[in-house]
Amino acid sequence: MKLVWLCLVAAVLLAGCGAATLKNAASAIEIKRAPSDAQMNEALKTALRDGATNAANQLAKEGGFGKSSIYKIYLPTEAEAIAQNVKLIPGGQKLIDDAITRINAAAESAAKEASPIFAETIANMTIADAIGILKGGENAATNYLRQKTSGALKTAFAPKISAALDRRLVAGVSARTSWDALVGGYNKAANSLAGKIAKLEPIRTSLNDHVLDKALFALFSETANAEAKIRANPLGAADATVRKVFEYAKNS
């Protein structure tokens, strides 16, 4: 190591470079050194916390779901029959559009509640967990978060989704009211003689479960995107320890 430092200093002096160049070169060597267990733990907690928080914040913005080409929530698959038979319900298309608008607004409202749930799990991450994640695949950190929080998120997040669906968000009408009007009208038609002749199936999908599943998918997908960016370009991370740990993982 002493020989490396002597060569580095000599090269800098011979090139006529200043102290800043020497400092940058020294930083590059420091990044390539194997990080300590404590540094790995700190870096992964920071990266996960930032990634999860940013994901939740992006989705919680107005249009985070509703204007997204990836995460916009549409009617459940079982409800596709409504669109195909919308003429059976007076004003059916408007009911569909209103329901979709309010469902996405509810998901945006609930998304902000995810950060505290993620934060508790991240805070309890052990050094052994950190080492396993660092040596894991490109989505190892996100997979860890998904594995550790999915159950708790479904338990703790479900009532928040339910409350958001009941909240009057668009034109003073809640997503659930809009959904019930849509499904109620369709089910009435499906259970009628004409509906039975047309072999229409009543819709029994849980709106809560549908929105919850879509919201969690979006949260973990955005967290995975944040992790991928850090792994691809560690030096672009704001935190010095995160840069060191992920740069080391990338080059090892």
PADOSE-356434 format. One record per atom (N, C-alpha, C): y, x, z; residue number from 1. Coordinates in Angstrom, 2 decimals. Layout:
- yy|xx|zz|nr
- Y|X|Z|NUM
...
This chain:
- yy|xx|zz|nr
- -1.20|0.83|0.00|1
- 0.00|0.00|0.00|1
- 1.26|0.87|0.00|1
- 1.23|1.97|0.80|2
- 2.39|2.87|0.82|2
- 2.67|3.43|-0.57|2
- 1.59|3.75|-1.30|3
- 1.76|4.30|-2.65|3
- 2.42|3.27|-3.56|3
- 2.03|2.00|-3.40|4
- 2.62|0.94|-4.21|4
- 4.11|0.83|-3.96|4
- 4.50|0.89|-2.69|5
- 5.92|0.81|-2.35|5
- 6.70|2.01|-2.87|5
- 6.12|3.21|-2.79|6
- 6.79|4.40|-3.28|6
- 7.01|4.31|-4.79|6
- 5.99|3.85|-5.48|7
- 6.10|3.71|-6.94|7
- 7.16|2.66|-7.29|7
- 7.17|1.57|-6.52|8
- 8.13|0.51|-6.78|8
- 9.56|1.02|-6.60|8
- 9.82|1.72|-5.50|9
- 11.15|2.25|-5.23|9
- 11.56|3.24|-6.30|9
- 10.63|4.10|-6.68|10
- 10.94|5.12|-7.69|10
- 11.29|4.47|-9.03|10
- 10.52|3.43|-9.38|11
- 10.77|2.76|-10.66|11
- 12.14|2.11|-10.67|11
- 12.49|1.50|-9.56|12
- 13.79|0.84|-9.47|12
- 14.93|1.85|-9.57|12
- 14.80|2.96|-8.85|13
- 15.84|3.98|-8.86|13
- 15.99|4.61|-10.24|13
- 14.87|4.89|-10.87|14
- 14.91|5.51|-12.19|14
- 15.54|4.58|-13.22|14
- 15.34|3.29|-13.02|15
- 15.88|2.32|-13.97|15
- 17.35|2.03|-13.70|15
- 17.86|2.58|-12.60|16
- 19.27|2.37|-12.28|16
- 19.56|0.98|-11.78|16
- 18.53|0.31|-11.23|17
- 18.71|-1.05|-10.77|17
- 19.26|-1.05|-9.35|17
- 19.81|-2.19|-8.94|18
- 20.41|-2.30|-7.62|18
- 19.47|-2.86|-6.58|18
- 20.03|-3.15|-5.42|19
- 19.24|-3.64|-4.30|19
- 18.63|-5.01|-4.60|19
- 19.32|-5.81|-5.40|20
- 18.81|-7.15|-5.70|20
- 17.48|-7.07|-6.45|20
- 17.39|-6.12|-7.37|21
- 16.15|-5.95|-8.13|21
- 15.02|-5.55|-7.22|21
- 15.31|-4.63|-6.30|22
- 14.30|-4.17|-5.35|22
- 13.84|-5.33|-4.48|22
- 14.78|-6.16|-4.05|23
- 14.45|-7.30|-3.23|23
- 13.56|-8.28|-3.97|23
- 13.87|-8.55|-5.25|24
- 13.07|-9.46|-6.06|24
- 11.67|-8.93|-6.26|24
- 11.57|-7.61|-6.49|25
- 10.25|-7.01|-6.69|25
- 9.43|-7.09|-5.41|25
- 10.09|-6.85|-4.28|26
- 9.40|-6.92|-3.00|26
- 8.91|-8.35|-2.74|26
- 9.73|-9.35|-3.13|27
- 9.35|-10.75|-2.95|27
- 8.12|-11.08|-3.79|27
- 8.07|-10.51|-5.00|28
- 6.93|-10.76|-5.87|28
- 5.65|-10.22|-5.25|28
- 5.75|-9.03|-4.64|29
- 4.58|-8.45|-3.99|29
- 4.16|-9.30|-2.80|29
- 5.15|-9.80|-2.03|30
- 4.86|-10.61|-0.86|30
- 4.13|-11.89|-1.25|30
- 4.54|-12.51|-2.37|31
- 3.90|-13.74|-2.83|31
- 2.44|-13.49|-3.17|31
- 2.12|-12.32|-3.72|32
- 0.76|-12.03|-4.14|32
- -0.16|-11.70|-2.98|32
- 0.40|-11.40|-1.81|33
- -0.43|-11.14|-0.64|33
- -1.12|-12.44|-0.21|33
- -2.35|-12.31|0.31|34
- -3.07|-13.50|0.76|34
- -2.31|-14.16|1.90|34
- -2.04|-15.45|1.81|35
- -1.33|-16.14|2.89|35
- -2.21|-16.27|4.12|35
- -1.60|-16.35|5.27|36
- -2.35|-16.55|6.51|36
- -2.82|-17.99|6.60|36
- -3.78|-18.24|7.50|37
- -4.26|-19.61|7.69|37
- -3.11|-20.54|8.09|37
- -2.23|-20.03|8.95|38
- -1.11|-20.84|9.41|38
- -0.17|-21.17|8.25|38
- 0.04|-20.21|7.34|39
- 0.91|-20.45|6.19|39
- 0.30|-21.49|5.24|39
- -1.03|-21.41|5.05|40
- -1.69|-22.40|4.20|40
- -1.53|-23.79|4.78|40
- -1.72|-23.90|6.10|41
- -1.58|-25.19|6.76|41
- -0.16|-25.73|6.63|41
- 0.82|-24.87|6.88|42
- 2.22|-25.28|6.78|42
- 2.59|-25.69|5.36|42
- 2.16|-24.88|4.39|43
- 2.51|-25.15|2.99|43
- 1.92|-26.46|2.50|43
- 0.65|-26.69|2.81|44
- -0.01|-27.89|2.32|44
- 0.55|-29.14|3.00|44
- 0.89|-29.03|4.27|45
- 1.52|-30.17|4.94|45
- 2.87|-30.48|4.31|45
- 3.63|-29.44|4.03|46
- 4.94|-29.63|3.42|46
- 4.81|-30.25|2.03|46
- 3.89|-29.71|1.23|47
- 3.71|-30.20|-0.14|47
- 3.23|-31.65|-0.14|47
- 2.27|-31.96|0.73|48
- 1.77|-33.33|0.79|48
- 2.84|-34.30|1.29|48
- 3.56|-33.89|2.33|49
- 4.60|-34.75|2.88|49
- 5.68|-35.03|1.84|49
- 6.13|-33.98|1.16|50
- 7.17|-34.16|0.15|50
- 6.66|-35.00|-1.02|50
- 5.45|-34.70|-1.47|51
- 4.89|-35.43|-2.61|51
- 4.71|-36.90|-2.30|51
- 4.16|-37.20|-1.13|52
- 3.92|-38.59|-0.75|52
- 5.23|-39.34|-0.54|52
- 6.19|-38.68|0.11|53
- 7.49|-39.31|0.35|53
- 8.22|-39.60|-0.96|53
- 8.22|-38.62|-1.85|54
- 8.87|-38.81|-3.15|54
- 8.21|-39.93|-3.95|54
- 6.87|-39.98|-3.88|55
- 6.14|-41.03|-4.60|55
- 6.55|-42.40|-4.08|55
- 6.56|-42.55|-2.76|56
- 6.93|-43.83|-2.16|56
- 8.37|-44.20|-2.51|56
- 9.26|-43.23|-2.45|57
- 10.68|-43.50|-2.73|57
- 10.90|-43.91|-4.18|57
- 10.20|-43.26|-5.09|58
- 10.35|-43.59|-6.51|58
- 9.87|-45.02|-6.78|58
- 8.74|-45.37|-6.19|59
- 8.18|-46.69|-6.42|59
- 8.96|-47.78|-5.69|59
- 9.63|-47.41|-4.60|60
- 10.39|-48.39|-3.82|60
- 11.73|-48.74|-4.46|60
- 12.16|-47.95|-5.43|61
- 13.42|-48.24|-6.11|61
- 13.30|-49.54|-6.90|61
- 14.44|-50.18|-7.14|62
- 14.42|-51.37|-7.97|62
- 13.91|-51.01|-9.37|62
- 12.88|-51.68|-9.80|63
- 12.27|-51.37|-11.09|63
- 11.19|-50.32|-11.00|63
- 10.92|-49.81|-9.79|64
- 9.90|-48.78|-9.63|64
- 8.54|-49.22|-10.15|64
- 8.23|-50.48|-9.99|65
- 7.02|-51.07|-10.56|65
- 7.37|-51.90|-11.80|65
- 8.32|-52.79|-11.63|66
- 8.62|-53.76|-12.69|66
- 9.07|-53.16|-14.01|66
- 9.75|-52.00|-13.96|67
- 10.23|-51.38|-15.19|67
- 9.37|-50.18|-15.60|67
- 8.28|-49.97|-14.90|68
- 7.41|-48.83|-15.21|68
- 6.41|-49.19|-16.31|68
- 6.28|-48.29|-17.27|69
- 5.29|-48.51|-18.34|69
- 3.88|-48.22|-17.85|69
- 3.78|-47.58|-16.67|70
- 2.46|-47.20|-16.13|70
- 2.05|-48.11|-14.98|70
- 2.97|-48.42|-14.08|71
- 2.61|-49.07|-12.83|71
- 2.99|-50.56|-12.74|71
- 3.61|-51.09|-13.76|72
- 3.96|-52.51|-13.69|72
- 2.73|-53.34|-13.41|72
- 2.85|-54.26|-12.46|73
- 1.73|-55.08|-12.05|73
- 1.75|-56.40|-12.81|73
- 0.65|-56.67|-13.49|74
- 0.52|-57.92|-14.22|74
- -0.41|-58.87|-13.45|74
- -0.68|-60.00|-13.99|75
- -1.56|-60.94|-13.32|75
- -2.96|-60.36|-13.21|75
- -3.71|-60.76|-12.18|76
- -5.10|-60.30|-12.06|76
- -5.90|-60.66|-13.30|76
- -6.94|-59.87|-13.57|77
- -7.77|-60.10|-14.76|77
- -8.28|-61.52|-14.81|77
- -8.67|-62.05|-13.65|78
- -9.20|-63.40|-13.60|78
- -8.18|-64.43|-14.07|78
- -6.90|-64.07|-13.94|79
- -5.83|-65.01|-14.30|79
- -5.43|-64.93|-15.76|79
- -6.10|-64.08|-16.54|80
- -5.76|-63.97|-17.95|80
- -5.96|-65.29|-18.69|80
- -6.87|-66.11|-18.14|81
- -7.12|-67.42|-18.77|81
- -5.86|-68.27|-18.76|81
- -4.99|-68.01|-17.78|82
- -3.74|-68.78|-17.71|82
- -2.91|-68.55|-18.96|82
- -2.77|-67.27|-19.32|83
- -1.96|-66.94|-20.49|83
- -2.55|-67.56|-21.75|83
- -3.87|-67.62|-21.79|84
- -4.53|-68.16|-22.97|84
- -4.44|-69.67|-23.05|84
- -4.21|-70.29|-21.91|85
- -4.17|-71.75|-21.87|85
- -2.84|-72.26|-21.29|85
- -1.78|-71.47|-21.50|86
- -0.50|-71.78|-20.89|86
- 0.04|-73.14|-21.32|86
- -0.36|-73.62|-22.46|87
- 0.16|-74.90|-22.95|87
- -0.34|-76.08|-22.11|87
- -1.38|-75.82|-21.32|88
- -1.89|-76.88|-20.47|88
- -0.94|-77.18|-19.31|88
- -0.04|-76.25|-19.02|89
- 0.88|-76.39|-17.90|89
- 2.31|-76.45|-18.42|89
- 3.04|-77.52|-18.17|90
- 4.45|-77.60|-18.60|90
- 5.25|-76.43|-18.01|90
- 5.97|-75.72|-18.86|91
- 6.75|-74.57|-18.39|91
- 5.87|-73.41|-17.95|91
- 4.66|-73.35|-18.45|92
- 3.70|-72.33|-18.01|92
- 4.14|-70.90|-18.23|92
- 4.73|-70.60|-19.39|93
- 5.12|-69.23|-19.68|93
- 6.19|-68.73|-18.71|93
- 7.11|-69.62|-18.35|94
- 8.15|-69.24|-17.39|94
- 7.53|-68.97|-16.03|94
- 6.55|-69.77|-15.66|95
- 5.87|-69.54|-14.39|95
- 5.20|-68.17|-14.38|95
- 4.58|-67.79|-15.50|96
- 3.93|-66.49|-15.61|96
- 4.95|-65.38|-15.46|96
- 6.03|-65.48|-16.22|97
- 7.07|-64.44|-16.18|97
- 7.69|-64.32|-14.78|97
- 7.94|-65.44|-14.14|98
- 8.53|-65.42|-12.80|98
- 7.57|-64.80|-11.79|98
- 6.30|-65.14|-11.90|99
- 5.31|-64.60|-10.97|99
- 5.22|-63.08|-11.10|99
- 5.18|-62.58|-12.33|100
- 5.08|-61.14|-12.56|100
- 6.32|-60.42|-12.03|100
- 7.49|-61.00|-12.27|101
- 8.73|-60.40|-11.78|101
- 8.73|-60.28|-10.27|101
- 8.33|-61.34|-9.58|102
- 8.36|-61.36|-8.13|102
- 7.24|-60.52|-7.51|102
- 6.10|-60.46|-8.17|103
- 5.01|-59.62|-7.68|103
- 5.43|-58.16|-7.68|103
- 6.08|-57.72|-8.73|104
- 6.53|-56.33|-8.81|104
- 7.65|-56.04|-7.82|104
- 8.53|-57.01|-7.63|105
- 9.59|-56.84|-6.64|105
- 9.00|-56.72|-5.24|105
- 7.94|-57.46|-4.97|106
- 7.27|-57.38|-3.67|106
- 6.63|-56.01|-3.47|106
- 6.00|-55.48|-4.51|107
- 5.38|-54.16|-4.42|107
- 6.43|-53.09|-4.16|107
- 7.58|-53.20|-4.80|108
- 8.67|-52.25|-4.58|108
- 9.18|-52.32|-3.14|108
- 9.26|-53.53|-2.63|109
- 9.73|-53.72|-1.26|109
- 8.76|-53.12|-0.25|109
- 7.47|-53.23|-0.53|110
- 6.45|-52.74|0.41|110
- 6.23|-51.23|0.30|110
- 6.52|-50.65|-0.83|111
- 6.21|-49.23|-1.07|111
- 6.88|-48.30|-0.06|111
- 8.06|-48.66|0.39|112
- 8.79|-47.80|1.33|112
- 8.08|-47.68|2.67|112
- 7.14|-48.59|2.95|113
- 6.42|-48.55|4.22|113
- 5.29|-47.53|4.22|113
- 5.00|-46.93|3.08|114
- 3.86|-46.01|3.00|114
- 4.12|-44.67|3.66|114
- 5.34|-44.19|3.60|115
- 5.65|-42.83|4.09|115
- 5.22|-42.57|5.52|115
- 5.50|-43.45|6.49|116
- 5.08|-43.18|7.86|116
- 3.56|-43.08|8.02|116
- 2.84|-43.87|7.24|117
- 1.37|-43.85|7.31|117
- 0.85|-42.52|6.79|117
- 1.41|-42.05|5.67|118
- 1.04|-40.74|5.14|118
- 1.41|-39.65|6.13|118
- 2.59|-39.73|6.70|119
- 3.10|-38.67|7.57|119
- 2.19|-38.41|8.75|119
- 1.65|-39.47|9.36|120
- 0.78|-39.28|10.53|120
- -0.49|-38.53|10.16|120
- -1.09|-38.88|9.03|121
- -2.30|-38.20|8.58|121
- -2.02|-36.74|8.25|121
- -0.92|-36.48|7.58|122
- -0.56|-35.12|7.20|122
- -0.31|-34.26|8.43|122
- 0.34|-34.83|9.44|123
- 0.63|-34.09|10.67|123
- -0.64|-33.66|11.38|123
- -1.71|-34.43|11.23|124
- -2.98|-34.13|11.90|124
- -3.92|-33.26|11.07|124
- -3.47|-32.80|9.91|125
- -4.31|-31.96|9.06|125
- -4.59|-30.63|9.74|125
- -5.84|-30.20|9.76|126
- -6.23|-28.96|10.42|126
- -6.15|-27.78|9.47|126
- -6.24|-26.58|10.04|127
- -6.25|-25.36|9.22|127
- -7.48|-25.36|8.31|127
- -8.61|-25.83|8.83|128
- -9.83|-25.90|8.01|128
- -9.61|-26.82|6.81|128
- -8.93|-27.93|7.04|129
- -8.61|-28.84|5.94|129
- -7.76|-28.12|4.89|129
- -6.75|-27.38|5.38|130
- -5.82|-26.69|4.47|130
- -6.55|-25.68|3.60|130
- -7.45|-24.90|4.21|131
- -8.19|-23.89|3.45|131
- -9.07|-24.57|2.41|131
- -9.71|-25.67|2.80|132
- -10.56|-26.40|1.86|132
- -9.77|-26.95|0.68|132
- -8.57|-27.44|0.95|133
- -7.72|-27.97|-0.11|133
- -7.26|-26.85|-1.04|133
- -6.86|-25.73|-0.45|134
- -6.38|-24.61|-1.26|134
- -7.46|-24.10|-2.21|134
- -8.70|-24.12|-1.74|135
- -9.82|-23.64|-2.56|135
- -10.40|-24.74|-3.42|135
- -9.89|-25.96|-3.28|136
- -10.41|-27.10|-4.04|136
- -9.83|-27.16|-5.44|136
- -10.10|-28.28|-6.10|137
- -9.63|-28.46|-7.47|137
- -8.16|-28.79|-7.53|137
- -7.68|-29.09|-8.73|138
- -6.25|-29.28|-8.94|138
- -5.71|-30.52|-8.23|138
- -6.57|-31.49|-7.91|139
- -6.12|-32.68|-7.19|139
- -6.64|-32.72|-5.76|139
- -7.01|-31.56|-5.24|140
- -7.65|-31.51|-3.92|140
- -6.78|-32.09|-2.82|140
- -5.49|-31.78|-2.84|141
- -4.58|-32.28|-1.80|141
- -4.46|-33.80|-1.87|141
- -4.31|-34.32|-3.08|142
- -4.20|-35.77|-3.25|142
- -5.50|-36.47|-2.87|142
- -6.63|-35.87|-3.25|143
- -7.93|-36.45|-2.90|143
- -8.13|-36.48|-1.39|143
- -7.65|-35.44|-0.71|144
- -7.72|-35.40|0.74|144
- -6.91|-36.55|1.33|144
- -5.71|-36.72|0.83|145
- -4.84|-37.78|1.33|145
- -5.45|-39.15|1.06|145
- -6.03|-39.31|-0.11|146
- -6.66|-40.59|-0.45|146
- -7.85|-40.86|0.47|146
- -8.67|-39.84|0.69|147
- -9.85|-40.00|1.53|147
- -9.48|-40.34|2.97|147
- -8.44|-39.68|3.47|148
- -8.08|-39.83|4.87|148
- -7.23|-41.08|5.16|148
- -6.52|-41.57|4.16|149
- -5.57|-42.66|4.43|149
- -5.93|-44.00|3.82|149
- -6.86|-44.04|2.88|150
- -7.12|-45.30|2.17|150
- -7.47|-46.44|3.12|150
- -8.39|-46.17|4.04|151
- -8.80|-47.21|4.98|151
- -7.64|-47.66|5.86|151
- -6.93|-46.68|6.41|152
- -5.81|-47.01|7.29|152
- -4.68|-47.70|6.52|152
- -4.46|-47.27|5.29|153
- -3.42|-47.89|4.48|153
- -3.75|-49.35|4.21|153
- -4.99|-49.63|3.87|154
- -5.36|-51.01|3.58|154
- -5.21|-51.90|4.81|154
- -5.56|-51.32|5.98|155
- -5.44|-52.09|7.22|155
- -3.99|-52.30|7.63|155
- -3.22|-51.21|7.56|156
- -1.82|-51.27|8.02|156
- -0.86|-51.79|6.96|156
- -1.22|-51.57|5.69|157
- -0.31|-51.90|4.60|157
- -0.43|-53.36|4.18|157
- -1.63|-53.94|4.39|158
- -1.88|-55.31|3.94|158
- -0.88|-56.31|4.51|158
- -0.60|-56.29|5.83|159
- 0.39|-57.27|6.33|159
- 1.79|-57.04|5.78|159
- 2.10|-55.79|5.45|160
- 3.41|-55.50|4.87|160
- 3.50|-56.06|3.45|160
- 2.39|-55.93|2.71|161
- 2.33|-56.52|1.37|161
- 2.47|-58.03|1.48|161
- 1.75|-58.61|2.44|162
- 1.79|-60.06|2.62|162
- 3.20|-60.52|2.95|162
- 3.86|-59.79|3.86|163
- 5.23|-60.15|4.23|163
- 6.17|-60.01|3.04|163
- 5.96|-58.95|2.24|164
- 6.80|-58.74|1.06|164
- 6.60|-59.85|0.04|164
- 5.35|-60.31|-0.11|165
- 5.07|-61.38|-1.05|165
- 5.69|-62.71|-0.59|165
- 5.86|-62.86|0.73|166
- 6.46|-64.08|1.27|166
- 7.98|-64.02|1.31|166
- 8.53|-62.80|1.13|167
- 9.98|-62.63|1.22|167
- 10.65|-63.18|-0.04|167
- 11.76|-63.86|0.16|168
- 12.50|-64.41|-0.98|168
- 13.28|-63.28|-1.63|168
- 12.80|-62.83|-2.78|169
- 13.35|-61.64|-3.41|169
- 14.16|-61.92|-4.67|169
- 13.68|-62.79|-5.51|170
- 14.33|-63.06|-6.79|170
- 14.75|-64.53|-6.85|170
- 16.04|-64.76|-7.00|171
- 16.59|-66.12|-7.08|171
- 16.18|-66.97|-5.88|171
- 16.01|-66.31|-4.72|172
- 15.68|-67.03|-3.50|172
- 14.27|-67.55|-3.44|172
- 13.39|-67.08|-4.32|173
- 12.00|-67.54|-4.36|173
- 11.06|-66.35|-4.13|173
- 10.04|-66.53|-3.32|174
- 9.10|-65.45|-3.03|174
- 8.06|-65.32|-4.12|174
- 7.39|-64.17|-4.14|175
- 6.32|-63.95|-5.12|175
- 5.17|-64.92|-4.87|175
- 4.86|-65.17|-3.60|176
- 3.74|-66.06|-3.30|176
- 4.02|-67.49|-3.75|176
- 5.25|-67.94|-3.54|177
- 5.61|-69.30|-3.98|177
- 5.45|-69.44|-5.48|177
- 5.92|-68.40|-6.20|178
- 5.81|-68.41|-7.65|178
- 4.34|-68.38|-8.08|178
- 3.54|-67.53|-7.40|179
- 2.11|-67.42|-7.72|179
- 1.39|-68.73|-7.43|179
- 1.66|-69.32|-6.28|180
- 0.99|-70.57|-5.91|180
- 1.32|-71.69|-6.89|180
- 2.58|-71.69|-7.36|181
- 2.97|-72.71|-8.34|181
- 2.21|-72.51|-9.64|181
- 2.07|-71.25|-10.03|182
- 1.37|-70.92|-11.27|182
- -0.11|-71.25|-11.17|182
- -0.76|-70.73|-10.11|183
- -2.20|-70.91|-9.96|183
- -2.53|-72.36|-9.61|183
- -1.68|-72.96|-8.77|184
- -1.93|-74.34|-8.40|184
- -1.93|-75.27|-9.61|184
- -0.96|-75.06|-10.49|185
- -0.90|-75.87|-11.70|185
- -2.08|-75.64|-12.61|185
- -2.47|-74.37|-12.73|186
- -3.61|-74.05|-13.59|186
- -4.92|-74.61|-13.01|186
- -5.12|-74.42|-11.70|187
- -6.35|-74.90|-11.07|187
- -6.46|-76.41|-11.15|187
- -5.32|-77.07|-11.06|188
- -5.33|-78.54|-11.20|188
- -5.84|-78.92|-12.59|188
- -5.35|-78.17|-13.59|189
- -5.81|-78.43|-14.95|189
- -7.29|-78.07|-15.11|189
- -7.69|-76.93|-14.49|190
- -9.08|-76.48|-14.62|190
- -10.05|-77.46|-13.97|190
- -9.61|-78.08|-12.87|191
- -10.49|-79.01|-12.16|191
- -10.45|-80.44|-12.72|191
- -9.58|-80.65|-13.68|192
- -9.50|-81.97|-14.30|192
- -10.67|-82.16|-15.27|192
- -10.87|-83.38|-15.72|193
- -11.95|-83.64|-16.67|193
- -11.76|-82.82|-17.94|193
- -10.49|-82.77|-18.42|194
- -10.22|-82.01|-19.64|194
- -10.51|-80.53|-19.42|194
- -10.16|-80.05|-18.23|195
- -10.40|-78.64|-17.94|195
- -11.87|-78.31|-17.87|195
- -12.64|-79.21|-17.30|196
- -14.09|-78.99|-17.21|196
- -14.73|-79.05|-18.59|196
- -14.23|-79.93|-19.41|197
- -14.76|-79.99|-20.78|197
- -14.44|-78.70|-21.52|197
- -13.21|-78.15|-21.24|198
- -12.81|-76.90|-21.88|198
- -13.43|-75.68|-21.19|198
- -14.21|-75.92|-20.12|199
- -14.88|-74.87|-19.36|199
- -13.91|-73.86|-18.76|199
- -12.82|-74.39|-18.21|200
- -11.86|-73.54|-17.53|200
- -12.36|-73.25|-16.11|200
- -12.22|-72.00|-15.67|201
- -12.65|-71.60|-14.34|201
- -11.45|-71.52|-13.40|201
- -11.51|-72.18|-12.26|202
- -10.41|-72.07|-11.28|202
- -10.22|-70.61|-10.84|202
- -9.01|-70.26|-10.48|203
- -8.68|-68.89|-10.08|203
- -8.71|-68.78|-8.56|203
- -9.48|-67.81|-8.06|204
- -9.61|-67.62|-6.61|204
- -9.19|-66.21|-6.18|204
- -8.58|-65.46|-7.07|205
- -8.17|-64.09|-6.77|205
- -7.15|-64.05|-5.63|205
- -7.33|-63.08|-4.72|206
- -6.36|-62.87|-3.64|206
- -5.17|-62.08|-4.18|206
- -4.00|-62.68|-4.13|207
- -2.81|-62.00|-4.61|207
- -2.53|-60.76|-3.75|207
- -2.75|-60.88|-2.44|208
- -2.54|-59.74|-1.54|208
- -3.38|-58.54|-1.96|208
- -4.68|-58.77|-2.18|209
- -5.59|-57.67|-2.54|209
- -5.22|-57.06|-3.88|209
- -4.84|-57.91|-4.81|210
- -4.48|-57.43|-6.14|210
- -3.27|-56.51|-6.09|210
- -2.21|-56.95|-5.40|211
- -1.00|-56.14|-5.31|211
- -1.25|-54.89|-4.48|211
- -2.01|-55.01|-3.41|212
- -2.33|-53.85|-2.56|212
- -3.05|-52.77|-3.35|212
- -4.06|-53.15|-4.12|213
- -4.82|-52.18|-4.92|213
- -3.92|-51.49|-5.93|213
- -3.07|-52.25|-6.59|214
- -2.18|-51.67|-7.60|214
- -1.14|-50.76|-6.96|214
- -0.64|-51.15|-5.80|215
- 0.37|-50.34|-5.10|215
- -0.23|-49.01|-4.65|215
- -1.45|-49.04|-4.12|216
- -2.10|-47.80|-3.67|216
- -2.43|-46.89|-4.85|216
- -2.87|-47.49|-5.94|217
- -3.13|-46.70|-7.15|217
- -1.87|-45.96|-7.59|217
- -0.75|-46.66|-7.59|218
- 0.51|-46.04|-8.01|218
- 0.93|-44.93|-7.05|218
- 0.81|-45.16|-5.75|219
- 1.20|-44.16|-4.76|219
- 0.40|-42.87|-4.92|219
- -0.91|-43.00|-5.04|220
- -1.75|-41.81|-5.16|220
- -1.58|-41.14|-6.52|220
- -1.32|-41.91|-7.54|221
- -1.09|-41.32|-8.86|221
- 0.18|-40.49|-8.87|221
- 1.24|-41.01|-8.24|222
- 2.49|-40.26|-8.18|222
- 2.36|-39.03|-7.29|222
- 1.58|-39.13|-6.22|223
- 1.33|-37.97|-5.37|223
- 0.57|-36.90|-6.15|223
- -0.39|-37.32|-6.96|224
- -1.15|-36.38|-7.79|224
- -0.24|-35.69|-8.80|224
- 0.71|-36.43|-9.36|225
- 1.66|-35.83|-10.30|225
- 2.49|-34.76|-9.62|225
- 2.93|-35.04|-8.38|226
- 3.72|-34.06|-7.63|226
- 2.89|-32.81|-7.33|226
- 1.64|-33.02|-6.96|227
- 0.77|-31.87|-6.68|227
- 0.55|-31.04|-7.94|227
- 0.34|-31.70|-9.07|228
- 0.10|-30.99|-10.33|228
- 1.30|-30.11|-10.70|228
- 2.51|-30.63|-10.46|229
- 3.71|-29.85|-10.78|229
- 3.81|-28.60|-9.92|229
- 3.48|-28.73|-8.64|230
- 3.54|-27.57|-7.74|230
- 2.49|-26.54|-8.13|230
- 1.29|-27.00|-8.44|231
- 0.22|-26.06|-8.81|231
- 0.53|-25.37|-10.13|231
- 1.16|-26.08|-11.05|232
- 1.48|-25.50|-12.36|232
- 2.65|-24.53|-12.27|232
- 3.61|-24.83|-11.42|233
- 4.80|-23.99|-11.30|233
- 5.16|-23.79|-9.83|233
- 4.38|-23.01|-9.09|234
- 4.64|-22.81|-7.66|234
- 6.02|-22.25|-7.37|234
- 6.51|-21.38|-8.24|235
- 7.80|-20.74|-7.98|235
- 8.96|-21.72|-8.08|235
- 8.69|-22.92|-8.60|236
- 9.74|-23.92|-8.68|236
- 9.88|-24.74|-7.41|236
- 8.96|-24.54|-6.45|237
- 9.04|-25.27|-5.19|237
- 10.21|-24.79|-4.35|237
- 10.81|-25.70|-3.60|238
- 11.98|-25.34|-2.80|238
- 11.60|-24.51|-1.57|238
- 10.45|-24.81|-0.98|239
- 10.04|-24.14|0.25|239
- 9.36|-22.81|-0.05|239
- 9.79|-21.74|0.64|240
- 9.27|-20.39|0.37|240
- 7.77|-20.29|0.67|240
- 7.33|-20.91|1.75|241
- 5.91|-20.84|2.10|241
- 5.06|-21.59|1.09|241
- 5.55|-22.71|0.62|242
- 4.83|-23.46|-0.42|242
- 4.71|-22.61|-1.67|242
- 5.80|-21.94|-2.04|243
- 5.76|-21.06|-3.23|243
- 4.70|-19.99|-3.05|243
- 4.69|-19.35|-1.91|244
- 3.75|-18.24|-1.65|244
- 2.30|-18.72|-1.72|244
- 2.01|-19.81|-1.01|245
- 0.62|-20.28|-0.91|245
- 0.10|-20.78|-2.25|245
- 0.89|-21.58|-2.96|246
- 0.39|-22.13|-4.22|246
- 0.39|-21.09|-5.34|246
- 1.29|-20.13|-5.29|247
- 1.26|-19.05|-6.27|247
- 0.01|-18.20|-6.05|247
- -0.31|-17.95|-4.79|248
- -1.52|-17.19|-4.47|248
- -2.76|-17.95|-4.95|248
- -2.79|-19.27|-4.69|249
- -3.94|-20.08|-5.11|249
- -4.07|-20.10|-6.64|249
- -2.94|-20.16|-7.30|250
- -2.94|-20.21|-8.77|250
- -3.50|-18.92|-9.37|250
- -3.17|-17.79|-8.77|251
- -3.56|-16.48|-9.34|251
- -4.84|-15.91|-8.77|251
- -5.43|-16.61|-7.80|252
- -6.65|-16.08|-7.18|252
- -7.89|-16.60|-7.91|252
